[in-house]
Amino acid sequence: MARIRTGALRVFLTTLLWGPSLNGQGIPASKPVWRTDLRQLGLRQEHFQFVAPPSRMRSEITRDSIAFGRSGHIAVAFLTQVLSRDLPSIGASRQVHLILLDAATGKVVANRTWPAPGATLNNVYVAATREGSFVVLQGNALRVYSSELREINRLDVTADPSETGSWSLLVPPGGDSVFLWHYLIGGLSLRMLSATTLREIRSWNKAEETGGAWTSGKYFAKVGTDKNLYVRGFDTPWRAIADLSHCRGGWGTAATKFINEDSLIVSGCDPVRLIRVDGHILFTAHPPKGRLAADAWGSLDGRFVAVATTTMGGLKIALALDMSSGTAPRRILIYDTKSGNPVGSLKYTWQHACAFSPDNSALALLSGGIVELFRLPQPNRRLCCCFLRPIDSSP
C-alpha cells in the first residue's frame, strides 16, 4: 500500500516527535501516533511471580505475536491460560486470541478467541501474506484469515504424540509462501506451501538441510554451532558468509532472520549488522555505550533497523524480578541505515514484539499489553513537530 489510510484522523505533518534525549546519548524519544490498550481484551502481562496464586489468568506473547498487514490492518495473537497447581487444568484452560486493529487509528476492528487446550507458546504465531490476509497457528491447524477474520483456508497437521509443539511455521517477509516444519518420530520434514491456498509447492526431508534455519522464500540462513552465519539456496550447499563468534549481546546467542528476499539482520549481536546473502555488509552500528543489543528487526526496503537494547543492570533486574514491565532501562533504538544515525527511541517491557509496515513508513510495537504505532521519517520530508486533528465530518 502506498500509504496508511488515515481513517478518522489526519496526519498533517510528520508524526515522529522529537523529545528529551535518552541517557544523554542524543537519541530522540519517539511519541506514538496512537496507543491501544489490549489489556481489557485479555492481554494482561503482569510482573513475574515465582509462586502464582490459584486461578490467576496470565497472557503470553512471542516475537511472532504481531503482524503488519498489507490490507491496512495490524494483527495481534497471544495465548491465555489460568495458572494453578494442577498442570492438566492449565493446559485445558488455554486459549488463542487474535485481534485486528485499524493501522491508521488503532481501533479494534475484529476480535476472536479459540480454545487451544494442547497449545504451547509455539502456537502463538501470526504473519501477513502478500494478499492482505493473515496466517495463524491454531491448535493443530494452520489457518488463513481475511482482514475481517473470515476463514479462507485451513490445513490440519497431525501432531506427534511423543512430543510437545511438534510443528512450527514461518512466513517469509514477502508473504507469498508458508514454511511448515513438522517434527515426527524419525526426523524432520519441511513443506513450502502457498500462502493463499496452503497447497504444497515443495518439500525437504533431511534435517541437516533445513533444521534451525530461517528462510526468505529463496534462501535458507542459520547460525552454526561454530558461530558462523551460513546461507544456502534451495539447491545449493551451505556457505559461511560472516563470523559471529565475537558478538556481545543482551542475552542468548546471535541469531538471524531475513528482512527481505536477500538481506538478513543479525540479532543479539554488537555490532548490529544488516548482511546480504553474498556476505556484503549493508549496515553496521554499535549500540550506545553501556547498552547491549538483543532482538533486531528491519524494514522491507532495508532503510530502517530497530534494535532492542538494555543495560546490564536492567537485564539483571529483568531476569531476577521483572518479566514483563517495570523500571529496567530497556529501549528499542531505530536507525536510519542511509545516514547510520538513530532516529527514534521506544520504551518496551520484557515481553515485546515489533513489526514494520509493508510500505516502510511506520513501526508497530506490542509491549506490556499495549500496541503503539510510530511513524518513520521519509525521504524528502522535513522532520518537525506534528499534530493530529479529527476530520470535520459535519455537512
Residue pairs with C-beta under 8 A, 6 or more apart in sequence:
1 70
1 71
1 72
1 358
1 359
2 359
3 359
3 361
4 72
4 103
4 104
4 357
4 359
4 361
4 362
5 72
5 103
5 104
6 104
6 391
7 102
7 104
7 105
7 107
8 104
8 105
8 107
8 390
8 391
9 33
9 34
9 104
9 105
9 388
9 389
9 390
9 391
10 388
10 389
10 390
10 391
11 33
11 375
11 386
11 388
12 386
12 387
12 388
12 389
13 384
13 385
13 386
13 387
14 375
14 377
14 378
14 381
14 382
14 383
14 384
14 386
15 33
15 374
15 375
15 386
15 388
16 28
16 30
16 31
16 343
16 344
16 374
16 375
16 376
16 377
16 383
16 386
17 30
17 31
17 385
17 386
18 28
18 29
18 383
18 385
19 28
19 29
19 30
19 31
20 29
21 27
21 28
21 29
22 28
22 29
22 288
22 331
22 345
23 288
23 290
23 329
25 288
25 289
27 288
27 331
27 333
27 342
27 344
27 345
28 342
28 343
28 344
28 345
29 344
29 345
30 334
30 344
30 345
30 346
30 374
31 374
32 372
32 373
32 374
33 106
33 362
33 373
33 374
33 375
33 388
34 105
34 106
34 372
34 373
35 106
35 370
35 371
35 372
36 101
36 106
36 107
36 108
36 370
36 371
36 372
37 369
37 370
38 76
38 99
38 108
38 369
38 370
38 371
39 45
39 369
39 370
41 97
41 99
41 108
41 111
42 57
42 59
42 78
42 80
42 95
42 97
42 113
43 59
43 61
43 76
43 78
43 97
43 99
43 369
44 57
44 58
44 59
44 369
45 59
45 61
45 324
45 325
45 349
45 351
45 368
45 369
46 58
46 324
46 325
47 321
47 322
47 323
47 324
47 325
47 326
48 321
48 322
48 323
48 324
52 58
52 83
52 84
53 83
54 83
54 84
54 85
55 82
55 83
55 84
56 82
56 83
56 84
57 80
57 81
57 82
57 83
58 80
58 81
58 82
58 83
59 78
59 79
59 80
59 369
60 78
60 79
60 80
60 81
60 121
60 124
60 351
61 77
61 78
61 79
61 124
61 351
61 352
61 353
61 366
62 121
62 124
62 125
62 353
63 295
63 353
64 77
64 124
64 125
64 126
64 127
64 353
65 76
65 77
65 78
65 124
65 125
65 126
65 353
65 366
66 74
66 75
66 76
66 77
66 126
66 353
66 354
66 355
66 364
66 366
66 371
67 74
67 75
67 126
67 127
67 128
67 134
67 355
68 74
68 103
68 128
68 355
68 356
68 357
68 358
68 362
68 364
69 75
69 103
69 128
69 132
69 133
69 134
69 147
69 358
70 128
70 129
70 130
70 131
70 132
70 175
70 358
71 132
71 133
71 147
72 102
72 103
72 104
72 147
73 100
73 101
73 102
73 103
73 109
73 132
73 147
74 100
74 101
74 102
74 103
74 355
74 364
74 371
74 373
75 98
75 99
75 100
75 101
75 126
75 128
75 134
75 136
76 97
76 98
76 99
76 100
76 101
76 126
76 366
76 371
77 96
77 97
77 98
77 99
77 124
77 125
77 126
77 136
77 137
78 96
78 97
78 124
79 94
79 95
79 96
79 97
79 116
79 119
79 121
79 123
79 124
80 93
80 94
80 95
80 97
81 90
81 91
81 93
81 94
81 95
82 89
82 90
82 93
83 90
84 90
91 117
91 118
92 117
93 117
94 115
94 116
94 117
94 118
94 119
95 113
95 114
95 115
95 116
96 113
96 114
96 116
96 119
96 123
96 124
96 136
96 137
96 138
96 139
97 111
97 112
97 113
98 110
98 111
98 112
98 113
98 126
98 134
98 136
98 145
98 149
99 108
99 110
99 111
99 112
100 108
100 109
100 110
100 111
100 134
100 147
100 149
101 107
101 108
101 109
101 371
102 109
103 357
103 362
103 364
103 373
106 371
106 373
109 148
110 148
110 149
112 149
114 138
114 139
116 123
116 138
116 139
117 139
118 139
118 140
118 159
119 139
120 164
120 165
121 165
122 137
122 165
122 167
122 168
123 137
123 138
123 139
123 165
124 137
125 135
125 136
125 137
125 168
125 169
126 134
126 135
126 136
126 137
127 134
127 135
127 170
127 171
127 175
127 178
128 134
128 135
128 171
128 175
128 358
129 135
129 144
129 171
129 175
129 176
129 195
129 196
130 174
130 175
130 176
130 195
131 175
131 195
131 196
132 146
132 147
133 144
133 145
133 146
133 147
133 152
133 195
133 196
134 144
134 145
134 147
135 142
135 143
135 144
135 169
135 171
135 178
135 195
136 142
136 143
136 144
136 145
137 169
140 156
140 157
140 158
140 159
140 167
141 154
141 155
141 156
141 157
142 154
142 155
142 157
142 169
142 178
142 180
142 198
143 151
143 153
143 154
143 155
144 151
144 152
144 153
144 154
144 195
144 196
144 198
145 151
145 152
146 152
152 196
153 196
153 197
153 198
154 198
155 180
155 193
155 198
157 167
157 180
157 182
159 166
159 167
160 166
160 183
160 184
160 185
162 185
163 183
166 182
166 183
166 184
167 180
167 181
167 182
167 183
168 180
168 181
169 178
169 179
169 180
169 181
170 178
170 179
170 181
170 214
170 215
171 177
171 178
171 179
171 195
172 179
172 215
172 216
172 217
172 258
172 261
173 216
173 217
173 258
173 259
173 260
173 261
173 300
174 216
174 217
174 260
174 261
175 195
176 194
176 195
176 217
177 192
177 193
177 194
177 195
177 201
177 217
178 192
178 193
178 194
178 195
178 198
179 190
179 191
179 192
179 193
179 215
180 190
180 191
180 192
180 193
181 188
181 189
181 190
181 210
182 188
182 189
182 190
182 191
187 205
187 206
187 207
188 205
188 206
188 207
188 210
188 211
189 203
189 204
189 205
190 203
190 204
190 205
190 209
190 210
191 200
191 202
191 203
192 200
192 201
192 202
192 203
193 199
193 200
193 201
194 201
202 234
204 210
209 220
210 220
212 222
213 220
213 221
213 222
214 220
214 221
214 222
214 256
214 257
214 258
214 264
215 221
215 258
216 258
216 260
216 261
216 262
217 261
218 233
218 234
218 261
218 262
219 231
219 232
219 233
219 234
219 258
219 261
219 262
219 277
220 231
220 232
220 233
220 234
221 229
221 230
221 231
221 232
221 256
221 257
221 258
221 264
221 277
222 229
222 230
222 256
223 229
223 230
223 244
223 253
223 254
223 255
223 256
224 230
224 240
226 245
227 243
227 244
227 245
227 247
227 253
227 254
228 240
228 242
228 243
228 244
228 245
229 240
229 241
229 242
229 243
229 244
229 254
229 256
229 264
229 266
229 275
230 238
230 239
230 240
230 241
231 238
231 239
231 241
231 264
231 277
232 238
232 239
241 275
241 277
241 278
241 279
242 266
242 273
242 275
242 279
242 281
244 254
244 266
244 269
247 253
247 254
247 266
247 268
247 269
247 270
248 269
248 270
248 292
249 267
249 268
249 269
249 270
249 292
249 293
249 294
250 268
250 292
250 293
250 294
250 308
250 309
250 310
250 315
251 268
251 292
251 294
251 315
251 319
252 268
252 294
253 268
254 266
254 267
254 268
254 269
255 266
255 267
255 268
256 264
256 265
256 266
256 267
257 264
257 265
257 267
258 264
258 265
259 265
259 274
259 297
259 298
259 299
259 300
259 302
260 298
260 300
260 301
260 302
262 276
262 277
263 274
263 275
263 276
263 277
263 282
263 298
263 302
264 274
264 275
264 276
264 277
265 272
265 273
265 274
265 275
265 296
265 297
265 298
265 305
266 272
266 273
266 274
266 275
266 296
267 293
267 294
267 295
267 296
267 307
268 293
268 294
268 295
268 296
269 293
269 296
270 286
270 287
270 292
270 293
271 284
271 285
271 286
272 283
272 284
272 285
272 286
272 287
272 293
272 296
272 305
272 307
272 335
273 281
273 283
273 284
274 281
274 282
274 283
274 284
274 298
274 302
274 305
274 337
275 281
275 282
276 282
282 302
282 337
283 302
283 305
283 335
283 337
283 340
285 305
285 307
285 335
285 340
287 293
287 307
287 309
287 333
288 309
288 333
290 311
291 309
291 310
291 311
291 331
292 309
292 310
292 311
292 312
292 315
293 307
293 308
293 309
294 307
294 308
294 309
294 310
295 307
295 308
295 352
295 354
296 305
296 306
296 307
296 308
297 305
297 306
297 354
297 355
297 356
298 304
298 305
298 306
298 356
299 305
299 356
299 360
299 376
300 356
300 358
300 360
301 360
302 337
303 336
303 337
303 338
303 360
303 376
304 334
304 335
304 336
304 337
304 343
304 356
304 360
304 363
304 376
305 334
305 335
305 337
306 332
306 333
306 334
306 335
306 346
306 354
306 356
306 363
307 332
307 333
307 335
308 330
308 331
308 332
308 348
308 352
308 354
309 330
309 331
309 332
309 333
310 318
310 328
310 329
310 330
310 331
311 328
311 329
313 328
313 329
314 328
314 329
314 330
315 328
317 326
317 327
317 328
318 326
318 328
318 330
318 350
322 328
322 350
323 350
323 351
324 349
324 350
324 351
324 368
325 349
325 350
325 368
326 349
328 350
330 347
330 348
330 349
330 350
331 345
331 346
331 347
331 348
332 345
332 346
332 347
332 348
332 352
332 354
332 365
333 342
333 344
333 345
334 342
334 343
334 344
334 345
334 346
334 363
334 374
334 376
335 341
335 342
335 343
336 342
336 343
336 377
343 376
343 377
344 374
344 376
346 363
346 365
346 372
346 374
347 367
348 365
348 367
348 368
349 367
349 368
351 367
351 368
352 365
352 366
352 367
352 368
353 365
353 366
353 367
354 363
354 364
354 365
354 366
355 363
355 364
356 362
356 363
356 364
357 363
357 364
360 376
361 375
361 376
361 378
362 373
362 374
362 375
362 376
363 373
363 374
363 376
364 371
364 372
364 373
364 374
365 371
365 372
365 373
365 374
377 383
